[in-house]
Amino acid sequence: MLNSIFKDKALNALTPEKKKLFRRQYSKAIFLNTLREHGGVLSSAEVAKEIGKSKVTVKTRKDNNKLLALNLDGEFFYPVFQFVKRKKIRIVVS
């Protein structure tokens, strides 16, 4: 009985490692929410379709730092904001 109490207490204790893990999870959630607010992310297949190229080309561009990719739990995702069509900005001086 006493062993069970100590075991439960040890498993539920907030250790420095658990605190670090919780901080990382919290930060990751905030980051992903910010990405979602700015259009979200696309998978490699979605990027390939969006730019009219193959998934191999997408990977090559990622590897050559031509595309921003985020490794989220072992899978790469590409923030949508980098695929927004650029518009010319007219500067007006008064």
ZIMOFEN-V882536 format. One record per backbone hydrogen bond with DSSP energy under -1.0 kcal/mol. CO is the residue of the C=O (numbers start at 1). NH is the residue of the N-H. If there is no record, write none. Layout:
CO_NH ; CO_NH
This chain:
1_5 ; 2_6 ; 3_7 ; 4_8 ; 5_9 ; 6_10 ; 7_11 ; 8_12 ; 13_15 ; 15_19 ; 16_20 ; 17_21 ; 18_22 ; 19_23 ; 20_24 ; 21_25 ; 22_26 ; 23_27 ; 24_28 ; 25_29 ; 26_30 ; 27_31 ; 28_32 ; 29_33 ; 30_34 ; 31_35 ; 32_36 ; 33_37 ; 34_38 ; 35_40 ; 36_39 ; 40_80 ; 42_78 ; 43_47 ; 44_48 ; 45_49 ; 46_50 ; 47_51 ; 48_53 ; 54_58 ; 55_59 ; 56_60 ; 57_61 ; 58_62 ; 59_63 ; 60_64 ; 61_66 ; 61_67 ; 62_65 ; 70_72 ; 70_77 ; 72_75 ; 75_72 ; 77_70 ; 78_42 ; 79_82 ; 80_83
